[in-house]
Structure formats: C-alpha cells, structure tokens
Amino acid sequence: MRVCLASTSPARLMLLRQAGIEPSTRAPQVDEEAVVAAIEAAEGRVLPPDEHVLLLARRKAADVVETLARVEPDFDGIVIGGDSMFAFDGDVLGKPLLPAVATERWERMRGGTGILHSGHSVFRVRPGVPAREAHAVAEAAVTFAADITSDEIAAYVATGEPLQVAGAFTVDSLGGAFITRVEGDPSTVVGMSLSTLRGLVRDLGIGWTELWGTGAAS
C-alpha cells in the first residue's frame, strides 16, 4: 500500500519515517489565506484554531487526491494532510519570520503554557473507487521553562530555527531544552499526532502496522 504525504514539511516527513513509513510527498496547491477568508466571510465569524487547522488539513489532502487522480490514476493507498496552529493566551501565533517577532514571543511565552492544534485528514484512494476520508483534530499543551534567560532567547533566535515554525519553537530540536512539559501526544507538537493518524487509518479499514515499511513505491 502506498502512502502520500500532502505536505513538504521536513518535520512531518521525518515523523512518518521515524514511525516506520516511507511516504512520497506532494505539495498541495492551496491558497490557505484565501480558503480561510472565504469561509469566515461566508459564515460571518472568525474560525477558532481547531476548525482552522481541520479546514486546511482537509483542503490540502483533497487537493493532492485530485492531483493523483489526474497524474497517477493507478494510485492505491492513503493520502495524509495536516495543518497546525499554536495558540497562547488566546492569540494564534504563526511563523514569526522575523527575529524581533520571535524574540518578543519567547519573552512572552517563558513560564507559560500554550496549545498546539493539529488538524489531520486521511483519504483512502483506490483506482475506480470514490475516495473515502476520515479526519480529526489533536491538541497538546506545551509549557515553557520559566527560567529562560534573555541571552538564551537571543542565541536560539540567532540560529534561525524558530523563524519558520508555528509558535516560534520546536520540541524535537534546539527548542526542546526550553520546554518543560507536553500534555497530549508529543508528536502533535512536531507536526502530526501519530496516535490520531492511527485511529483515522483504522477508521478507513487499514491496520497501522500494515503501513510499516510501505511508502512511495510499495
């Protein structure tokens, strides 16, 4: 059975590889800001983080499913899509991009706890059969050390690592030393909850262990 990750996120790819799965990857062609803006305008409200990440995870996975139908009509396997957001004190913190923004966030977050929201969408795709989907949201609470110094923040920001990740931190790399607690599936903070994916795959009639050793060409 083949596995396609509807993402080019190195963290998500590595997570699946560490779980024994070697997927192919395809970048979804989804204008995320436009998708969210359209839904919020139509419904007259701001989507909360859990709905936001689930909407985008489903759109990303669906886009790749449509692409595979055109370019790989014999694809037999699953497509996995995901999206994540970090919320702290009621504010959604995306990728900071700029060192000054990352520094301000770390000064604000130290000693506090935020929630990482991760949306998941899994499609079962087979030739000549309508694709079936299962989806869910996972959350994990992340607590930051209260004794992080300004020098440590400056040094971490200078590495560039926090600039391109939601919330300005990682748990599986340099940022991990500044996190004291994760409540929930730890892999959620990396990019996707493996336990949630296992449940979704099972809902689609596939045993998780069937995916071990499978991937792009199996």
C-alpha positions as protocol buffer text, in pm:
chain_id: "A"
residue {
  index: 1
  type: MET
  ca { x: 0 y: 0 z: 0 }
}
residue {
  index: 2
  type: ARG
  ca { x: 131 y: 342 z: -94 }
}
residue {
  index: 3
  type: VAL
  ca { x: 141 y: 645 z: 133 }
}
residue {
  index: 4
  type: CYS
  ca { x: 146 y: 1003 z: 8 }
}
residue {
  index: 5
  type: LEU
  ca { x: 206 y: 1295 z: 242 }
}
residue {
  index: 6
  type: ALA
  ca { x: 22 y: 1606 z: 122 }
}
residue {
  index: 7
  type: SER
  ca { x: 295 y: 1829 z: 258 }
}
residue {
  index: 8
  type: THR
  ca { x: 659 y: 1918 z: 203 }
}
residue {
  index: 9
  type: SER
  ca { x: 717 y: 1976 z: 575 }
}
residue {
  index: 10
  type: PRO
  ca { x: 1051 y: 1816 z: 671 }
}
residue {
  index: 11
  type: ALA
  ca { x: 922 y: 1766 z: 1027 }
}
residue {
  index: 12
  type: ARG
  ca { x: 612 y: 1572 z: 915 }
}
residue {
  index: 13
  type: LEU
  ca { x: 816 y: 1363 z: 672 }
}
residue {
  index: 14
  type: MET
  ca { x: 1071 y: 1276 z: 938 }
}
residue {
  index: 15
  type: LEU
  ca { x: 794 y: 1193 z: 1185 }
}
residue {
  index: 16
  type: LEU
  ca { x: 641 y: 937 z: 948 }
}
residue {
  index: 17
  type: ARG
  ca { x: 982 y: 793 z: 868 }
}
residue {
  index: 18
  type: GLN
  ca { x: 1055 y: 750 z: 1237 }
}
residue {
  index: 19
  type: ALA
  ca { x: 722 y: 568 z: 1265 }
}
residue {
  index: 20
  type: GLY
  ca { x: 834 y: 318 z: 1003 }
}
residue {
  index: 21
  type: ILE
  ca { x: 660 y: 472 z: 700 }
}
residue {
  index: 22
  type: GLU
  ca { x: 837 y: 600 z: 389 }
}
residue {
  index: 23
  type: PRO
  ca { x: 587 y: 820 z: 204 }
}
residue {
  index: 24
  type: SER
  ca { x: 608 y: 1005 z: -121 }
}
residue {
  index: 25
  type: THR
  ca { x: 534 y: 1376 z: -89 }
}
residue {
  index: 26
  type: ARG
  ca { x: 330 y: 1621 z: -292 }
}
residue {
  index: 27
  type: ALA
  ca { x: 288 y: 1991 z: -226 }
}
residue {
  index: 28
  type: PRO
  ca { x: -81 y: 2085 z: -217 }
}
residue {
  index: 29
  type: GLN
  ca { x: -178 y: 2383 z: -428 }
}
residue {
  index: 30
  type: VAL
  ca { x: -397 y: 2555 z: -172 }
}
residue {
  index: 31
  type: ASP
  ca { x: -410 y: 2927 z: -103 }
}
residue {
  index: 32
  type: GLU
  ca { x: -451 y: 2890 z: 272 }
}
residue {
  index: 33
  type: GLU
  ca { x: -531 y: 3253 z: 349 }
}
residue {
  index: 34
  type: ALA
  ca { x: -791 y: 3270 z: 73 }
}
residue {
  index: 35
  type: VAL
  ca { x: -959 y: 2946 z: 183 }
}
residue {
  index: 36
  type: VAL
  ca { x: -993 y: 3063 z: 543 }
}
residue {
  index: 37
  type: ALA
  ca { x: -1100 y: 3415 z: 442 }
}
residue {
  index: 38
  type: ALA
  ca { x: -1374 y: 3277 z: 216 }
}
residue {
  index: 39
  type: ILE
  ca { x: -1520 y: 3056 z: 489 }
}
residue {
  index: 40
  type: GLU
  ca { x: -1503 y: 3330 z: 751 }
}
residue {
  index: 41
  type: ALA
  ca { x: -1672 y: 3578 z: 517 }
}
residue {
  index: 42
  type: ALA
  ca { x: -1946 y: 3331 z: 427 }
}
residue {
  index: 43
  type: GLU
  ca { x: -2014 y: 3242 z: 790 }
}
residue {
  index: 44
  type: GLY
  ca { x: -1955 y: 3587 z: 938 }
}
residue {
  index: 45
  type: ARG
  ca { x: -1717 y: 3473 z: 1208 }
}
residue {
  index: 46
  type: VAL
  ca { x: -1352 y: 3404 z: 1281 }
}
residue {
  index: 47
  type: LEU
  ca { x: -1270 y: 3035 z: 1279 }
}
residue {
  index: 48
  type: PRO
  ca { x: -1130 y: 2908 z: 1608 }
}
residue {
  index: 49
  type: PRO
  ca { x: -794 y: 2727 z: 1586 }
}
residue {
  index: 50
  type: ASP
  ca { x: -939 y: 2374 z: 1583 }
}
residue {
  index: 51
  type: GLU
  ca { x: -1170 y: 2449 z: 1292 }
}
residue {
  index: 52
  type: HIS
  ca { x: -898 y: 2646 z: 1113 }
}
residue {
  index: 53
  type: VAL
  ca { x: -644 y: 2362 z: 1114 }
}
residue {
  index: 54
  type: LEU
  ca { x: -901 y: 2098 z: 1024 }
}
residue {
  index: 55
  type: LEU
  ca { x: -1030 y: 2302 z: 729 }
}
residue {
  index: 56
  type: LEU
  ca { x: -681 y: 2343 z: 587 }
}
residue {
  index: 57
  type: ALA
  ca { x: -575 y: 1983 z: 652 }
}
residue {
  index: 58
  type: ARG
  ca { x: -881 y: 1859 z: 463 }
}
residue {
  index: 59
  type: ARG
  ca { x: -834 y: 2101 z: 174 }
}
residue {
  index: 60
  type: LYS
  ca { x: -466 y: 2009 z: 138 }
}
residue {
  index: 61
  type: ALA
  ca { x: -534 y: 1637 z: 137 }
}
residue {
  index: 62
  type: ALA
  ca { x: -828 y: 1673 z: -103 }
}
residue {
  index: 63
  type: ASP
  ca { x: -616 y: 1878 z: -343 }
}
residue {
  index: 64
  type: VAL
  ca { x: -349 y: 1609 z: -358 }
}
residue {
  index: 65
  type: VAL
  ca { x: -615 y: 1339 z: -403 }
}
residue {
  index: 66
  type: GLU
  ca { x: -744 y: 1531 z: -706 }
}
residue {
  index: 67
  type: THR
  ca { x: -391 y: 1565 z: -843 }
}
residue {
  index: 68
  type: LEU
  ca { x: -323 y: 1193 z: -805 }
}
residue {
  index: 69
  type: ALA
  ca { x: -643 y: 1112 z: -991 }
}
residue {
  index: 70
  type: ARG
  ca { x: -500 y: 1301 z: -1289 }
}
residue {
  index: 71
  type: VAL
  ca { x: -132 y: 1210 z: -1282 }
}
residue {
  index: 72
  type: GLU
  ca { x: -131 y: 872 z: -1103 }
}
residue {
  index: 73
  type: PRO
  ca { x: -471 y: 711 z: -1173 }
}
residue {
  index: 74
  type: ASP
  ca { x: -339 y: 374 z: -1051 }
}
residue {
  index: 75
  type: PHE
  ca { x: -254 y: 508 z: -704 }
}
residue {
  index: 76
  type: ASP
  ca { x: -369 y: 262 z: -437 }
}
residue {
  index: 77
  type: GLY
  ca { x: -308 y: 377 z: -83 }
}
residue {
  index: 78
  type: ILE
  ca { x: -364 y: 667 z: 154 }
}
residue {
  index: 79
  type: VAL
  ca { x: -309 y: 1042 z: 137 }
}
residue {
  index: 80
  type: ILE
  ca { x: -232 y: 1227 z: 460 }
}
residue {
  index: 81
  type: GLY
  ca { x: -286 y: 1601 z: 506 }
}
residue {
  index: 82
  type: GLY
  ca { x: -213 y: 1814 z: 810 }
}
residue {
  index: 83
  type: ASP
  ca { x: -207 y: 2169 z: 943 }
}
residue {
  index: 84
  type: SER
  ca { x: -101 y: 2319 z: 1276 }
}
residue {
  index: 85
  type: MET
  ca { x: -151 y: 2637 z: 1479 }
}
residue {
  index: 86
  type: PHE
  ca { x: -20 y: 2745 z: 1816 }
}
residue {
  index: 87
  type: ALA
  ca { x: -240 y: 2950 z: 2050 }
}
residue {
  index: 88
  type: PHE
  ca { x: -109 y: 3135 z: 2355 }
}
residue {
  index: 89
  type: ASP
  ca { x: -325 y: 3346 z: 2586 }
}
residue {
  index: 90
  type: GLY
  ca { x: -598 y: 3347 z: 2326 }
}
residue {
  index: 91
  type: ASP
  ca { x: -374 y: 3466 z: 2041 }
}
residue {
  index: 92
  type: VAL
  ca { x: -282 y: 3250 z: 1744 }
}
residue {
  index: 93
  type: LEU
  ca { x: 93 y: 3258 z: 1682 }
}
residue {
  index: 94
  type: GLY
  ca { x: 201 y: 3155 z: 1336 }
}
residue {
  index: 95
  type: LYS
  ca { x: 553 y: 3156 z: 1193 }
}
residue {
  index: 96
  type: PRO
  ca { x: 731 y: 3468 z: 1326 }
}
residue {
  index: 97
  type: LEU
  ca { x: 957 y: 3501 z: 1018 }
}
residue {
  index: 98
  type: LEU
  ca { x: 1144 y: 3796 z: 1175 }
}
residue {
  index: 99
  type: PRO
  ca { x: 1398 y: 3770 z: 1462 }
}
residue {
  index: 100
  type: ALA
  ca { x: 1237 y: 4057 z: 1650 }
}
residue {
  index: 101
  type: VAL
  ca { x: 897 y: 3888 z: 1640 }
}
residue {
  index: 102
  type: ALA
  ca { x: 1042 y: 3555 z: 1756 }
}
residue {
  index: 103
  type: THR
  ca { x: 1225 y: 3727 z: 2042 }
}
residue {
  index: 104
  type: GLU
  ca { x: 911 y: 3905 z: 2159 }
}
residue {
  index: 105
  type: ARG
  ca { x: 716 y: 3579 z: 2154 }
}
residue {
  index: 106
  type: TRP
  ca { x: 972 y: 3391 z: 2358 }
}
residue {
  index: 107
  type: GLU
  ca { x: 988 y: 3666 z: 2616 }
}
residue {
  index: 108
  type: ARG
  ca { x: 611 y: 3646 z: 2640 }
}
residue {
  index: 109
  type: MET
  ca { x: 588 y: 3265 z: 2647 }
}
residue {
  index: 110
  type: ARG
  ca { x: 853 y: 3178 z: 2906 }
}
residue {
  index: 111
  type: GLY
  ca { x: 690 y: 3028 z: 3213 }
}
residue {
  index: 112
  type: GLY
  ca { x: 358 y: 2997 z: 3033 }
}
residue {
  index: 113
  type: THR
  ca { x: 155 y: 2729 z: 2857 }
}
residue {
  index: 114
  type: GLY
  ca { x: 9 y: 2732 z: 2508 }
}
residue {
  index: 115
  type: ILE
  ca { x: -196 y: 2490 z: 2299 }
}
residue {
  index: 116
  type: LEU
  ca { x: -78 y: 2336 z: 1974 }
}
residue {
  index: 117
  type: HIS
  ca { x: -374 y: 2249 z: 1749 }
}
residue {
  index: 118
  type: SER
  ca { x: -313 y: 1997 z: 1473 }
}
residue {
  index: 119
  type: GLY
  ca { x: -565 y: 1905 z: 1202 }
}
residue {
  index: 120
  type: HIS
  ca { x: -548 y: 1568 z: 1029 }
}
residue {
  index: 121
  type: SER
  ca { x: -713 y: 1436 z: 713 }
}
residue {
  index: 122
  type: VAL
  ca { x: -662 y: 1088 z: 569 }
}
residue {
  index: 123
  type: PHE
  ca { x: -806 y: 969 z: 237 }
}
residue {
  index: 124
  type: ARG
  ca { x: -825 y: 608 z: 122 }
}
residue {
  index: 125
  type: VAL
  ca { x: -765 y: 618 z: -250 }
}
residue {
  index: 126
  type: ARG
  ca { x: -816 y: 328 z: -492 }
}
residue {
  index: 127
  type: PRO
  ca { x: -846 y: 317 z: -871 }
}
residue {
  index: 128
  type: GLY
  ca { x: -1207 y: 334 z: -990 }
}
residue {
  index: 129
  type: VAL
  ca { x: -1348 y: 380 z: -639 }
}
residue {
  index: 130
  type: PRO
  ca { x: -1459 y: 709 z: -479 }
}
residue {
  index: 131
  type: ALA
  ca { x: -1206 y: 825 z: -221 }
}
residue {
  index: 132
  type: ARG
  ca { x: -1311 y: 798 z: 145 }
}
residue {
  index: 133
  type: GLU
  ca { x: -1193 y: 1035 z: 415 }
}
residue {
  index: 134
  type: ALA
  ca { x: -1152 y: 1038 z: 793 }
}
residue {
  index: 135
  type: HIS
  ca { x: -1046 y: 1348 z: 985 }
}
residue {
  index: 136
  type: ALA
  ca { x: -979 y: 1472 z: 1337 }
}
residue {
  index: 137
  type: VAL
  ca { x: -806 y: 1741 z: 1543 }
}
residue {
  index: 138
  type: ALA
  ca { x: -548 y: 1675 z: 1813 }
}
residue {
  index: 139
  type: GLU
  ca { x: -427 y: 1917 z: 2076 }
}
residue {
  index: 140
  type: ALA
  ca { x: -125 y: 1927 z: 2304 }
}
residue {
  index: 141
  type: ALA
  ca { x: -43 y: 2172 z: 2582 }
}
residue {
  index: 142
  type: VAL
  ca { x: 316 y: 2300 z: 2581 }
}
residue {
  index: 143
  type: THR
  ca { x: 474 y: 2455 z: 2891 }
}
residue {
  index: 144
  type: PHE
  ca { x: 789 y: 2666 z: 2861 }
}
residue {
  index: 145
  type: ALA
  ca { x: 1059 y: 2695 z: 3124 }
}
residue {
  index: 146
  type: ALA
  ca { x: 1024 y: 2998 z: 3348 }
}
residue {
  index: 147
  type: ASP
  ca { x: 1399 y: 3048 z: 3387 }
}
residue {
  index: 148
  type: ILE
  ca { x: 1487 y: 3101 z: 3022 }
}
residue {
  index: 149
  type: THR
  ca { x: 1731 y: 3391 z: 3008 }
}
residue {
  index: 150
  type: SER
  ca { x: 1733 y: 3671 z: 2755 }
}
residue {
  index: 151
  type: ASP
  ca { x: 2075 y: 3550 z: 2638 }
}
residue {
  index: 152
  type: GLU
  ca { x: 1931 y: 3204 z: 2572 }
}
residue {
  index: 153
  type: ILE
  ca { x: 1643 y: 3354 z: 2378 }
}
residue {
  index: 154
  type: ALA
  ca { x: 1882 y: 3564 z: 2170 }
}
residue {
  index: 155
  type: ALA
  ca { x: 2104 y: 3266 z: 2097 }
}
residue {
  index: 156
  type: TYR
  ca { x: 1808 y: 3048 z: 1998 }
}
residue {
  index: 157
  type: VAL
  ca { x: 1660 y: 3312 z: 1770 }
}
residue {
  index: 158
  type: ALA
  ca { x: 2003 y: 3365 z: 1612 }
}
residue {
  index: 159
  type: THR
  ca { x: 2005 y: 3002 z: 1496 }
}
residue {
  index: 160
  type: GLY
  ca { x: 1710 y: 3081 z: 1269 }
}
residue {
  index: 161
  type: GLU
  ca { x: 1524 y: 2768 z: 1380 }
}
residue {
  index: 162
  type: PRO
  ca { x: 1221 y: 2940 z: 1539 }
}
residue {
  index: 163
  type: LEU
  ca { x: 1158 y: 3176 z: 1248 }
}
residue {
  index: 164
  type: GLN
  ca { x: 988 y: 2926 z: 1018 }
}
residue {
  index: 165
  type: VAL
  ca { x: 780 y: 2722 z: 1264 }
}
residue {
  index: 166
  type: ALA
  ca { x: 438 y: 2789 z: 1417 }
}
residue {
  index: 167
  type: GLY
  ca { x: 472 y: 2938 z: 1764 }
}
residue {
  index: 168
  type: ALA
  ca { x: 845 y: 3004 z: 1713 }
}
residue {
  index: 169
  type: PHE
  ca { x: 957 y: 2678 z: 1874 }
}
residue {
  index: 170
  type: THR
  ca { x: 1037 y: 2314 z: 1814 }
}
residue {
  index: 171
  type: VAL
  ca { x: 1017 y: 2029 z: 2061 }
}
residue {
  index: 172
  type: ASP
  ca { x: 1235 y: 1784 z: 1870 }
}
residue {
  index: 173
  type: SER
  ca { x: 1537 y: 2007 z: 1804 }
}
residue {
  index: 174
  type: LEU
  ca { x: 1711 y: 2305 z: 1964 }
}
residue {
  index: 175
  type: GLY
  ca { x: 1394 y: 2440 z: 2124 }
}
residue {
  index: 176
  type: GLY
  ca { x: 1328 y: 2120 z: 2317 }
}
residue {
  index: 177
  type: ALA
  ca { x: 1558 y: 2217 z: 2605 }
}
residue {
  index: 178
  type: PHE
  ca { x: 1334 y: 2514 z: 2685 }
}
residue {
  index: 179
  type: ILE
  ca { x: 1013 y: 2310 z: 2712 }
}
residue {
  index: 180
  type: THR
  ca { x: 936 y: 2156 z: 3050 }
}
residue {
  index: 181
  type: ARG
  ca { x: 614 y: 1972 z: 2977 }
}
residue {
  index: 182
  type: VAL
  ca { x: 396 y: 1846 z: 2692 }
}
residue {
  index: 183
  type: GLU
  ca { x: 47 y: 1724 z: 2780 }
}
residue {
  index: 184
  type: GLY
  ca { x: -100 y: 1517 z: 2499 }
}
residue {
  index: 185
  type: ASP
  ca { x: 56 y: 1318 z: 2217 }
}
residue {
  index: 186
  type: PRO
  ca { x: 410 y: 1463 z: 2190 }
}
residue {
  index: 187
  type: SER
  ca { x: 418 y: 1406 z: 1814 }
}
residue {
  index: 188
  type: THR
  ca { x: 135 y: 1659 z: 1783 }
}
residue {
  index: 189
  type: VAL
  ca { x: 387 y: 1930 z: 1861 }
}
residue {
  index: 190
  type: VAL
  ca { x: 621 y: 1803 z: 1589 }
}
residue {
  index: 191
  type: GLY
  ca { x: 355 y: 1832 z: 1320 }
}
residue {
  index: 192
  type: MET
  ca { x: 103 y: 1547 z: 1340 }
}
residue {
  index: 193
  type: SER
  ca { x: -33 y: 1320 z: 1612 }
}
residue {
  index: 194
  type: LEU
  ca { x: 69 y: 964 z: 1529 }
}
residue {
  index: 195
  type: SER
  ca { x: -193 y: 821 z: 1764 }
}
residue {
  index: 196
  type: THR
  ca { x: -461 y: 1029 z: 1590 }
}
residue {
  index: 197
  type: LEU
  ca { x: -339 y: 914 z: 1249 }
}
residue {
  index: 198
  type: ARG
  ca { x: -350 y: 554 z: 1366 }
}
residue {
  index: 199
  type: GLY
  ca { x: -716 y: 594 z: 1463 }
}
residue {
  index: 200
  type: LEU
  ca { x: -807 y: 757 z: 1132 }
}
residue {
  index: 201
  type: VAL
  ca { x: -630 y: 489 z: 931 }
}
residue {
  index: 202
  type: ARG
  ca { x: -814 y: 225 z: 1131 }
}
residue {
  index: 203
  type: ASP
  ca { x: -1146 y: 400 z: 1063 }
}
residue {
  index: 204
  type: LEU
  ca { x: -1071 y: 355 z: 694 }
}
residue {
  index: 205
  type: GLY
  ca { x: -1021 y: -18 z: 739 }
}
residue {
  index: 206
  type: ILE
  ca { x: -641 y: -25 z: 743 }
}
residue {
  index: 207
  type: GLY
  ca { x: -423 y: -154 z: 1024 }
}
residue {
  index: 208
  type: TRP
  ca { x: -148 y: 89 z: 1125 }
}
residue {
  index: 209
  type: THR
  ca { x: 115 y: -185 z: 1121 }
}
residue {
  index: 210
  type: GLU
  ca { x: 27 y: -256 z: 758 }
}
residue {
  index: 211
  type: LEU
  ca { x: 192 y: 75 z: 677 }
}
residue {
  index: 212
  type: TRP
  ca { x: 527 y: -14 z: 830 }
}
residue {
  index: 213
  type: GLY
  ca { x: 786 y: -42 z: 558 }
}
residue {
  index: 214
  type: THR
  ca { x: 542 y: 88 z: 296 }
}
residue {
  index: 215
  type: GLY
  ca { x: 552 y: 413 z: 110 }
}
residue {
  index: 216
  type: ALA
  ca { x: 604 y: 561 z: -231 }
}
residue {
  index: 217
  type: ALA
  ca { x: 662 y: 253 z: -443 }
}
residue {
  index: 218
  type: SER
  ca { x: 508 y: -32 z: -245 }
}
